[in-house]
Amino acid sequence: MSFTSIPVLDLSLAKDPATKLAFLADLRHALMEVGFLYLQNVGISQEVFDQVIREGKSFFDIPKEEKLKIEMKNAPSFLGYSRLSAEITAGAIDHREQIDLSTEHPLPEPGAPLHYNLLAPNQWPSPKVLPSFRSVFTDYMKKMGEISIYFTSLIAEAIELPANAFNKYFDKDQQHKLKIVKYPDVGTLGNEGKEGNQGVGPHKDSMLSSYLLQASHHRGLQVQNMFGEWIDCPPIPGTLVVAIGQGLEALTQGVCVSTTHRVLSPAAGEGARFSIPFFQGVRGDTTFDDLEKVGVGQVPEHVKEQRRKVLEASGGQRLDDVEFTFRSGGVATTLGEATLRNRVKSHPDVGERWYPEILRSLREEQSRAAAGSRNSTVGGGAAMVPEGKTVEAH
């Protein structure tokens, strides 16, 4: 049977030797059979969560001119403010407004690889309009970075790898990312709302793990099980929603499953949904060659066999709206290069200003793919498939 609900795990149990083994068994179940879980008692107080939510929501209330001062296209880092309905996922418009932040880094040195532009200072809203915003989110990202590295060590233990198996993929000052997202209800979207209720289309996360703070009471996040059914992931106070990324599925030889998910915009009259997802970073210089040929070592065969039995119990396959796209063979040879190309694909306005050659390359690739698809339809040949776009939103 495929899952019909999202499991809830208590992180405090992992810190007690008397309960850790039971926690790791529950975690293995969630990793193999769901790819999503709620995590409670993570070590952040409710007071801090409430402050993060207040500051995050307040961002969308500041004057538009203040938001545009820190618009994403102002810098090559892809950090900053994105206007409503600025992205497309699965061929349709995503109805969301957001700001992208990250753990901060100085500007790269001249001559550094182009993807180092992603390591940069944030574009912060003015302290005149949001005096506490910067300190609140700097502190929250630091806390979440520590939690994410610790939780990744537990993932390793749950599938019988050494606790430090993934450490080679983290820089000492590892960059992590965070978004603050507003999904307006469809009644406030006007003509845009006529195009559907897609907050963000079906997608898989890209790297290892992400941690979502659901910042309002609304339902909307849905997870696709192996039968292709959409399962609600409603807000549970005091929890983070953890999603497994394609990078983790690749590194664990398919044992940890990355699950397709989507967000539906709130219905008319329900008000806006808010979410604050944190995305664990991975060292940008990591090569696909290392990921595929070296990785974290072999997962024990009996653990792989357990995953195979999960698939067999569901009919031997996954009915999935999104293909697995974490693979080599494209233009990019490192994760940083692939991430940069995906960011240009997601935000062509930034690409036009800062990365015109990459944008041109992507558009040519898309044209070839479209032509290949037409030829396949007419002549039965194989279609050319472009590099998949990864999405960061919940």
C-alpha positions, 0 to 999 in steps of 0.5 A: 500500500502507498501512504495516505498521510504524512508521518510525524516524528519527534526529533527529541527522541533521537537525542535520547539513547533509550529512544534513538533506535525507534526514532531511526526505524520510524525515520527509515520508514518515512524515507523509503515509503513517503519522502516527506515527514513532519518534524516536531521538537526541533530545538527552536522555541515557539516564540522564535517561530512566531517571531519569524512568522510575524516578520515574514508576513510583515514583509508583504505589507511594506510599500511596493517601492521598498520591495522593488529596491531589493528586486531580484534582478538588481543582483546576479545572486538570485537573492531578493524580491520576486513579484507576483506570478513571476515564475512558471512551473510545469508549463503554468504560472505560479501565483506567488510573491516571495523574497529569497534569502541565504546565509550570507557570503562576501562577493566572489573574487574577480575571476571566480567561477560564474556560479560563485555569484550565487554566494553573496550578501542578501538584499535586505529590506530597509530597517526603516520599514522592518527594523528587526527583519534582518536579525530575525532571519539571520538568526533563524537561518543559522539555527536551521543550518545546524538542524539540517546538518544534524538531521542529515546525519540521522538520515545516514544512520537510518539507512545504516551509513556512517553518521558523517557520510554526507559531510563531504558535501558541506562547506565549512561556511555552507550556504543555505537558502530560505524563501518567504512566500505569499500565495494570494487567494484566487479571488484577489488575482483578478484575470490571473486567477482565471488561469488556475489555482496553481501556487506552485506546480508539481515538482521535486526538490533538488538537493538533500532536504528542505524544512518548511514552516507553514506560516498560516492555517491554510491547507494547500501543500499536497504530496503525491503517493506512489499511486499518483494520488494527492495527499494533503499536508496540512499545517500542524503547529510546532512542526516543520515539514521535511521534504527529501530532495533528488540529490539524496535519492541519487546519493542513496541509490534510490533508497531515500525517495524524493516525492513530487509535491505541489501547492494549490492557491487558497480559494476565494475569500480564504485570504493569503497562504504564507510559507517559509521554506528553508533549503539545505545547501550543498557544496557548489563545487561538487561534481556530478562525476563524484556524486555518481561514481564516489558518493557516500558509499554503498547502502547495505544490500538488505536496506536496498532490498527493503526499498525494493519490497516497498515498490513491489507492494505498490505494484512495482512502479511509481505513478509520478507527475515529475520525472527524476532530473538529478543526473549528469550528461548536461552542460553543467559539470558541478552542482553550482553550474547546474544550480546557476542554469536552473536559476536562469531558467526560473528567472529569465529577467535576471538571466537577460541582465546578468547571464545572457549567454546562459539564457541564450543557450537555454533557449536554444536547448528548449528550441531543439527539444521542441523540434525533437518532440515534433520529429518524434511525434511525426517520425517515431524518433527519440525526443531530445530532453532539456535539463530539468528545471528544479523548483524551490517552493512549498 
